[in-house]
Amino acid sequence: MVKNMLKMVGALMCLMICLSVSAQEKKQDVTKYAGSWTFSAPEAPYGYQDGTVVLEAAGEGKLAGIFIVDNYAYKAEFKETENGFAGSLDVDGYPTDIVLTLKDGKPEAVAYAGGITINILLTAND
């Protein structure tokens, strides 16, 4: 009886350890996103197709971003997600959601605005 009880306690301990390890969140490497980037969004409306974005760490699991388009700055805050970072900004009265992910170690972005999906190409400024 004591042996069975010890086996049960041992099995429960193993189960608890496995659950705690699998429940740990995957942390994103903020340094791969941070920096100054030139962006190009050919599918965006005229006047919003290119510009600059500056991303920087803003605390645990957060990025702050400034999108500069035609000499106007749009601020955004991004929170860590399972696959990258997500945030939103207001572009001339239109809410725009932006998702940042890594592809081959380099950031890329997709914007969702008014039912339209806009791919955003990011190129590092040297």
Summary of the structure (lengths in Angstrom):
residues: 126
radius of gyration: 21.1
end to end distance: 69.7
largest distance: 76.9
contacts: 316
relative contact order: 0.17
helix: 19%
strand: 52%
